[in-house]
Amino acid sequence: MHLHCHRIKLRFAVLTATAFVGGMALGPASDLIARYSGIGTAIAQDTGRNETYKLLKLFGDAFELVRNEYIDPVSDKELIENALDGMLTGLDPHSAYLRVGEFRDLEAEDRGQFSGIGLDVVLDDGALRVVSPIEDAPAFKAGIKSGDIIIALNGQPILGGSFAHAIEQMRGPPNTIVTLTIQRAGLDHALIFPLRRKIIHIQAVKQRLERHSIGYVRITEFIGPLDTALKLAIQSLKRQAGGRLNALVLDLRDNPGGLLDQAVAVARNFIRHGQIVSVRARSSDDGAWVAADGTDLLAGAPMVVLINSGSASASEVLAGALQDHRRAVLVGTPTFGKGSVQDTIPVVGGGGILLTTARYHRPSGRSIQGRGVMPDVLVAVTPMNGPQFEPEHETELNHAISNSGGTPDGEDPPRTDLPPIISTVPSTPPNGFPSIDPARPETDFQLQQALLIARTMATSQKPRSSERSARGAADRHGPTHHHS
């Protein structure tokens, strides 16, 4: 089970949040109560603190009541961990308390290996909603789709249970079975999926060379060390193409995100200068922004990026930066719209907390939260991208945080640099277009439109041999183009 879903861990900002929450976690609840109760007469003069004291006392009373009167004995540890579950999952869809095993699993997942069925999920009003299945994992091969709702595990309903318990049930040793009951939009009956758990090794980068020396790279998830894998993939494609790619199609469809630093590192391979992302926390002093200062691995060759509703978080950071810098044409459907940052905070006892600590914003200043990234060329979702019904977006989740702190909502400014070919690209597959077969790229309608656009852009940009030599010299000494 891919626990952290499309959450991202911030490694270079919002450090004050880590220190503050970590410090709070080290002190027991009794210390907090003592802090308020020891204030004496001053607390009566401070309405806010007085109210907090009453609420802490309420928690203590409820704790003792359950401890002494509940029908079956319950350990103090279980009661407190359940309380932490409720406190954090009630904030937003991505904050969570991680028990010791869950915290270790999260760290393993960031390295690209774990045991489970391969689903990225979020908690939505008591149910588990699938953001995307991990490619080639058991859930993907069984046919579970983005937007599916898991209503039962091993025949036991999820509604009313804890998120942590549901995650724990989907994990387990390799070669053991877990049965999922799925509710899918458009169907009047539930779907049953018995799935065999396995060790999942995430292949974060996949590549192949298409005709006309156009490279195709798919990033399935932002795990470490993705940047190195991407560079090796592009080097391999260049060798196959005789030294230079005419264009690149970057596929971010159904990529649920991952590590923010890896998204930034990938962006720096295509954007030479300028801001990639800004992070805005609760306190203005905790904000940060990250800029590019790298080398364009494609030497200015055109890029087309494929996105859909399963593209979330770090995927949206990358897609938004490439779009704002006019470095790529985005093709597909609107992305998920997760513009929040989760910090991973170790706590006493070996567990951890995933806490939403900031919103991130595109170079233009627009927040992705709840809004997503809009494609430049709208092309219908294919079976590869998920079910043929209303896609899942962040705004449809329970307790989703608001879009605030950035450029006001509104239409994205129109692009004036798009190639004329986009006006001829159909938004839906024609009648009779074959059903998609992942082993046959020609059946992927979105991909075929992206390749058409890339090929047309490459042809119109392709210089004469003398111009190419001049551009190569310029590339070694500085940028040959500017981004607004």
C-alpha positions in Angstrom: 0.0 0.0 0.0 1.5 3.3 -1.0 0.6 5.2 2.2 1.7 8.7 1.7 -0.3 8.9 -1.5 0.4 12.2 -3.4 1.7 14.0 -0.4 5.1 15.8 -0.7 7.8 16.2 1.9 9.4 19.6 2.1 13.1 19.2 2.7 14.3 22.8 2.4 11.7 25.0 3.9 9.1 25.3 6.7 11.7 24.1 9.2 10.1 26.0 12.1 7.0 23.8 11.7 9.1 20.7 12.3 10.7 22.1 15.5 7.4 23.4 16.9 5.3 20.3 16.3 8.1 18.0 17.3 8.5 19.9 20.5 4.8 19.7 21.2 4.8 16.0 20.6 7.6 15.4 23.1 5.5 16.7 26.0 2.7 14.6 27.4 -0.9 15.9 27.6 -0.5 16.3 31.4 2.2 18.8 30.8 -0.1 20.9 28.6 -2.8 20.7 31.3 -0.4 21.7 33.9 0.8 24.6 31.9 -2.7 26.0 31.8 -3.8 25.0 35.2 -0.7 26.6 36.8 -1.5 30.0 35.5 -3.9 30.6 38.4 -5.8 33.9 38.4 -4.3 35.0 35.1 -6.2 32.3 33.2 -9.5 33.7 34.4 -8.5 37.0 32.7 -7.6 35.3 29.5 -10.7 33.9 27.7 -8.8 32.0 25.1 -6.6 30.2 27.6 -9.5 29.5 29.8 -11.4 27.9 27.0 -8.4 25.8 26.0 -8.1 24.6 29.6 -11.8 23.6 29.6 -11.3 21.7 26.3 -8.2 19.9 27.6 -10.2 18.9 30.8 -13.0 17.7 28.5 -10.5 15.5 26.7 -9.1 14.2 30.0 -12.6 13.4 31.2 -13.5 11.6 28.0 -10.3 9.6 28.2 -11.0 8.5 31.8 -14.6 7.6 30.9 -13.6 5.4 28.0 -10.8 3.9 29.9 -13.0 2.9 32.9 -16.4 2.3 31.4 -16.0 1.0 27.8 -17.4 -2.5 27.3 -14.0 -4.0 26.6 -10.6 -3.0 28.1 -8.6 -0.6 25.8 -5.0 0.3 26.3 -4.0 3.9 26.9 -1.7 3.7 23.8 -4.6 2.7 21.6 -6.9 5.5 23.0 -4.2 8.2 22.5 -3.3 7.0 19.0 -7.0 6.9 18.0 -7.3 10.5 19.3 -4.3 11.6 17.2 -5.8 9.9 14.2 -9.0 11.9 14.6 -7.2 15.2 15.3 -5.1 15.0 12.2 -7.4 13.4 9.7 -10.1 15.9 10.6 -7.9 18.8 9.5 -7.5 18.0 5.8 -7.2 14.9 3.5 -3.4 14.7 3.7 -2.4 15.3 7.4 -2.1 12.0 9.3 -0.6 10.3 12.4 1.8 7.5 11.5 2.4 4.7 13.8 5.9 3.2 14.0 5.4 0.7 11.2 3.6 3.2 9.0 6.4 5.7 9.5 9.0 3.2 8.5 6.9 2.1 5.5 6.7 5.8 4.4 10.5 6.1 4.4 10.8 2.8 2.4 8.3 4.1 -0.1 10.3 7.2 -0.7 13.2 4.9 -1.7 10.9 3.2 -4.2 10.2 -0.2 -2.6 7.4 -1.5 -0.4 5.1 -4.5 0.1 1.4 -4.1 -0.8 -1.1 -3.8 -3.6 0.0 -0.5 -5.2 -2.7 2.1 -4.6 -2.4 5.8 -3.9 -5.5 6.8 -1.8 -6.9 9.7 0.2 -9.5 9.6 3.0 -12.7 11.2 1.8 -15.6 11.6 4.2 -14.9 8.2 5.9 -14.2 6.3 2.7 -10.9 5.6 0.8 -10.9 7.2 -2.7 -8.3 6.0 -5.2 -6.1 8.8 -6.7 -4.2 6.4 -8.9 -3.0 2.9 -9.1 0.7 2.4 -9.4 1.6 1.1 -12.8 2.3 -2.6 -13.0 1.3 -3.2 -9.4 -1.4 -5.8 -8.4 -4.2 -3.1 -8.2 -3.3 -1.7 -11.6 -3.2 -5.1 -13.3 -6.6 -6.0 -11.7 -8.2 -3.0 -13.3 -8.8 -0.6 -10.3 -9.2 2.9 -11.6 -8.6 6.5 -10.5 -11.8 7.7 -8.7 -12.8 4.3 -7.4 -14.1 4.2 -3.8 -13.0 1.4 -1.6 -16.0 0.6 0.6 -14.8 -2.6 2.3 -11.7 -4.6 3.0 -11.9 -8.4 3.4 -15.7 -8.0 3.6 -15.6 -5.5 6.5 -16.9 -2.0 5.8 -14.5 0.9 6.0 -16.9 3.6 6.9 -16.7 4.4 10.6 -13.3 2.8 11.0 -9.9 4.5 11.2 -7.8 5.5 8.3 -4.7 3.9 9.8 -6.4 0.6 10.3 -7.6 0.5 6.7 -4.1 1.2 5.5 -2.7 -1.5 7.7 -5.2 -4.0 6.3 -4.0 -3.3 2.8 -0.4 -3.9 3.7 1.0 -7.2 4.6 3.6 -9.8 3.7 4.1 -10.8 0.0 1.9 -13.5 -1.5 -1.0 -12.9 1.0 -4.5 -11.9 -0.2 -6.5 -8.9 0.6 -10.0 -8.4 -1.0 -11.2 -5.0 -1.9 -14.9 -4.1 -2.5 -15.1 -1.1 -4.9 -17.8 1.3 -5.7 -17.4 2.8 -9.2 -19.4 5.7 -10.7 -21.8 4.6 -13.4 -22.2 1.1 -12.0 -25.2 0.0 -9.9 -23.3 -2.9 -8.2 -20.0 -3.3 -6.3 -16.9 -4.8 -7.8 -14.9 -7.4 -5.9 -11.1 -7.5 -6.3 -9.1 -10.2 -4.5 -5.5 -9.0 -4.8 -2.2 -10.7 -3.9 0.3 -8.5 -2.2 3.8 -8.3 -3.5 7.1 -6.4 -3.1 6.7 -3.4 -5.4 9.7 -1.8 -6.9 8.8 1.5 -8.4 10.4 2.2 -11.7 10.1 5.9 -11.6 11.4 6.6 -15.2 10.5 4.8 -18.4 11.6 5.8 -21.8 11.6 4.9 -25.5 12.5 6.6 -28.7 9.6 7.4 -31.0 9.8 8.1 -34.8 11.4 11.3 -36.0 13.9 11.2 -33.1 11.2 12.2 -30.6 11.9 11.0 -27.0 9.1 9.7 -24.8 9.7 9.7 -21.0 7.2 8.7 -18.4 7.7 9.7 -14.8 5.5 7.5 -12.6 6.4 9.0 -9.2 8.8 11.5 -7.7 11.0 9.4 -5.5 14.7 9.6 -4.9 17.0 9.6 -6.8 14.7 10.5 -9.7 16.8 13.3 -11.1 19.7 10.9 -11.8 17.4 8.4 -13.5 15.9 11.0 -15.7 19.3 12.3 -16.9 20.4 8.7 -17.7 17.1 8.2 -19.6 17.6 11.3 -21.7 21.2 10.4 -22.4 20.2 7.0 -23.6 17.5 8.5 -25.9 20.0 11.0 -27.3 22.4 8.1 -28.2 19.6 6.2 -29.9 18.7 9.4 -31.9 22.3 10.0 -33.1 23.2 12.6 -30.6 20.2 14.9 -30.4 16.5 14.7 -29.7 14.2 16.7 -32.0 11.5 16.9 -29.2 10.5 15.3 -25.9 7.1 14.1 -24.7 7.1 14.0 -20.9 4.2 11.9 -19.5 3.0 12.9 -16.0 -0.4 11.2 -16.3 -1.5 9.4 -13.1 1.6 10.5 -11.3 0.5 11.2 -7.7 3.5 13.2 -6.8 6.1 12.4 -4.1 9.2 14.4 -3.1 9.2 18.1 -3.8 12.9 18.3 -4.1 12.9 15.8 -6.9 10.2 17.8 -8.8 12.5 20.9 -8.5 15.5 18.9 -9.6 13.7 17.7 -12.7 12.5 21.2 -13.6 16.0 22.4 -13.4 16.9 20.1 -16.3 14.7 22.0 -18.6 14.4 25.5 -17.2 17.7 27.5 -17.1 16.7 30.5 -15.1 13.8 31.7 -13.0 11.5 30.6 -10.2 10.2 27.1 -10.2 8.0 27.1 -7.1 7.3 29.2 -4.0 6.2 27.8 -0.7 4.0 30.0 1.6 3.5 28.9 5.2 1.3 30.1 8.0 3.9 32.7 9.0 5.3 34.9 6.3 8.7 34.4 7.8 8.5 30.7 6.9 8.0 31.2 3.2 10.6 30.2 0.6 11.0 30.1 -3.2 13.2 27.9 -5.4 14.8 29.1 -8.6 16.4 27.3 -11.5 20.1 27.6 -12.3 20.8 24.7 -14.6 21.3 23.5 -18.1 18.5 22.6 -20.5 19.2 18.9 -21.3 17.3 19.3 -24.6 19.2 22.4 -25.8 15.9 24.2 -26.5 14.2 21.3 -28.3 10.4 21.4 -28.0 8.6 19.7 -25.1 5.0 18.4 -24.7 3.8 17.4 -21.3 0.9 14.9 -20.8 -1.3 15.5 -17.7 -4.7 14.3 -16.3 -6.7 14.3 -13.2 -4.3 11.7 -11.7 -1.4 14.1 -12.0 -1.1 15.6 -8.5 1.2 17.5 -6.1 4.8 17.3 -7.3 3.6 16.6 -10.8 1.6 19.8 -10.7 4.7 21.8 -9.5 6.6 20.5 -12.5 3.9 21.0 -15.1 3.0 24.4 -13.8 6.6 25.6 -13.9 7.1 24.3 -17.4 3.9 26.0 -18.5 4.6 29.4 -16.8 8.1 29.5 -18.3 6.6 28.7 -21.8 9.0 25.8 -21.9 6.4 23.1 -22.8 2.9 22.7 -24.2 0.6 20.9 -21.8 -1.8 18.3 -23.4 -4.6 16.3 -21.7 -7.1 17.2 -18.9 -7.0 19.4 -15.8 -4.8 18.0 -12.9 -5.9 16.9 -9.4 -5.4 20.3 -7.7 -3.3 19.4 -4.7 -1.3 22.5 -3.8 -0.4 21.8 -0.2 2.9 20.7 1.4 3.1 18.0 4.0 6.1 18.0 6.4 7.2 14.6 7.8 7.8 15.1 11.5 9.3 12.3 13.7 7.8 12.1 17.2 8.7 10.3 20.4 8.3 6.5 20.2 9.3 6.1 16.6 6.2 7.2 14.8 5.6 10.4 12.9 3.2 13.1 11.8 2.4 14.2 8.3 1.2 17.8 8.8 0.1 20.2 6.2 2.4 23.2 6.7 2.2 25.3 3.6 0.7 25.9 0.2 2.9 26.0 -2.9 2.5 28.5 -5.8 3.5 28.5 -9.4 6.1 31.0 -10.8 3.1 33.1 -11.9 1.9 33.3 -8.3 -1.2 31.2 -8.9 -2.0 28.6 -6.3 -2.6 25.1 -7.6 -4.7 24.2 -4.5 -8.2 23.1 -5.6 -7.7 24.5 -9.0 -5.0 22.3 -10.6 -3.1 23.0 -13.8 -5.1 23.6 -17.0 -3.8 22.0 -20.2 -3.0 24.2 -23.2 -4.6 21.6 -25.4 -7.7 19.8 -24.0 -7.7 16.2 -25.1 -10.2 13.6 -23.8 -9.2 11.1 -21.1 -8.4 7.6 -22.5 -8.8 4.4 -20.6 -5.1 4.6 -19.7 -5.9 7.7 -17.6 -8.8 6.4 -15.7 -12.5 5.7 -15.8 -14.8 7.5 -18.3 -16.7 9.6 -15.8 -16.3 12.8 -13.9 -12.7 12.8 -12.7 -11.6 13.1 -9.1 -10.2 16.5 -7.9 -9.0 17.8 -4.6 -12.0 20.1 -4.2 -14.3 17.0 -4.0 -12.5 15.7 -0.9 -13.8 16.3 2.6 -12.0 19.0 4.6 -10.0 20.2 1.5 -8.1 23.4 2.4 -8.9 26.6 0.6 -7.1 28.2 -2.3 -5.6 31.4 -0.8 -2.6 33.5 -0.6 -1.8 33.7 -4.3 -2.9 35.4 -7.5 -6.8 35.6 -7.4 -8.7 32.9 -9.2 -9.5 33.5 -12.8 -8.7 32.3 -16.3 -5.0 31.6 -17.0 -3.5 34.3 -19.2 -3.7 33.2 -22.8 -0.6 31.9 -24.4 0.6 33.6 -27.6 3.4 31.1 -28.2 1.4 28.0 -29.0 1.9 26.3 -32.4 -0.9 26.7 -34.9 -1.3 22.9 -35.0 -3.2 22.9 -31.7 -6.3 24.4 -33.4 -6.6 21.2 -35.4 -6.2 18.7 -32.5 -9.5 16.9 -31.8 -10.5 16.9 -28.1 -12.1 13.4 -28.3 -11.1 10.2 -30.1 -12.9 9.6 -33.3 -15.5 6.9 -33.7 -13.9 3.5 -34.1 -10.6 4.5 -32.4 -9.2 1.3 -30.9 -9.4 0.5 -27.2 -6.2 1.3 -25.4 -3.6 -1.4 -25.0 -0.6 -0.3 -22.9 1.7 -2.5 -25.0 0.6 -0.6 -28.2 1.2 3.2 -27.9 -0.7 3.8 -31.2 -3.9 3.0 -29.2 -3.3 5.9 -26.8 -5.2 8.8 -28.3 -3.7 11.5 -26.0 -0.2 10.3 -26.6 -0.7 10.3 -30.4 -1.9 13.9 -30.3 1.1 14.9 -28.1 3.5 13.3 -30.6 1.8 15.1 -33.5 2.3 18.4 -31.7 5.9 17.6 -30.8 6.7 16.6 -34.4 5.2 19.7 -35.8 7.0 22.0 -33.4 10.3 20.2 -34.1 9.9 20.6 -37.8 9.1 24.3 -37.6 12.1 24.9 -35.2 14.6 22.6 -36.9 17.6 24.8 -38.0 19.9 24.4 -41.0 23.2 22.7 -40.2 25.1 26.0 -39.9 22.4 27.4 -37.6 22.5 24.3 -35.5 26.3 24.7 -35.0 25.8 28.3 -33.9 23.1 27.4 -31.5 25.2 24.6 -30.0 27.9 27.1 -29.3 25.4 29.5 -27.7 24.0 26.7 -25.5 27.5 26.2 -24.0 27.8 29.8 -23.0 24.2 30.8 -22.0 20.5 30.7 -22.8 19.3 31.2 -26.3 15.8 32.1 -25.3 14.0 33.9 -22.5 10.9 32.9 -20.6 8.2 35.4 -19.4 
